[in-house]
Amino acid sequence: RGDGLVFAERGSAPDALYVVLSGKVDVLRPTPASDAPVKVSELQPGMLVGHVSALRDRPRQASYRAQGTVDLLKFPREAVKWCLEAGGVPAQVLATNEPLSA
């Protein structure tokens, strides 16, 4: 993904969740003072993008913008639902949003 590219828009349908493999992703949301989105957070490699919306089947609450070159791993929502229904480690990680301990 390229610099400045918004790859998931606030209010859009949760079609997938992403894992940041490399680079950084800006999390953009409107503020009470303005409807214009501003950067409220930054995601690093290993972090999930859009998982809350995908798991709860709700519109995205933020927009996500690539900072420079970003590599993402995309999991379609149907695949995520299958993992959760099958149980096991992927379901545990997605349900708790905590990294696995060694």
N, C-alpha and C positions, 0 to 999 in steps of 0.2 A: 504494500500500500504506500502511496506517496504522501509527501509533506502537505499538510493542510487538508487532506481528503477526509470528509465526514463520511464514515462508513456505516453508521447507525444513527438514525434521527430520532429525537425526542418525539413521542406520540406515535411512532411507527409500530407495526405489528411485530411481536417477538418471534421472528422466523428462525433465529439461531442464537447460540451463545458462542463466544470466541475466547481463546486463550492467547494472551500476548506472548509470543515466542521471543521476539527481540524488538528493541526500540521502546518508545514511550507513547502513551495515548492520553490525550486530554479528555477530561469529563466536563461537559458543558451543560449548564442549567441556567434558566432565567432567574433573576433576582427579584425580590419584592419591589425594588425601585424601578425595574425595567424588564420588559419582555425579551430584550436582547440577551442571548446566551453568553455567559461568562464562564471562564475556567474555574471550577470549584475543587478539582482534584486531578491527580495524575496517576496513571496506571503503569506499572513496571512489568518486565518479563515474569511470567508465571502467574499473573493475575487474570481473573475472569472478567469478561465484558458481557453485559446483558443477561447474566444468569438469573437475576431476580425476576425480570420480566418473562424470560423463557419458562422458568419453573412455575410461575403463578399465572401464566397466560394473560398478562396485562400489557398494555402499551408501554413502550420504553419511557422511563422517567428522565432520561438524560440523552444528550447526543455525544458521540464519541468521535474524536478527530485525531488523525495520525500526526505525530511530531516527527518530521523527517521520514526516514524509511522505517516501516514497521512490518514485521512478519506476524501473521495471525493464523491460528488454527481454528477453523470454523466447524462447529458441530450443529447440524440442522436440528431444529426443535424435536422432530420425530425421533431422532437418534437419542436425544437426551431423555425423552419420555420413556423410550425402551429401556435405557440403562436404569432409570429409577424403578420401573416396574419389575425388572429382573433382579433388583437388589444387589448386594455385594459391595465391593469397595468403591466403584464409581458412584453408586447411589449415596453411600456414606459421605463421600467428599462433597458432592453437590448439595446434599441436604444440610450439611453443617457449614460449608464454605470455609473449612479449616484444612490446612495441609496435613498430609499423612505424617505420622511420627514414625521414626525408624525403629 
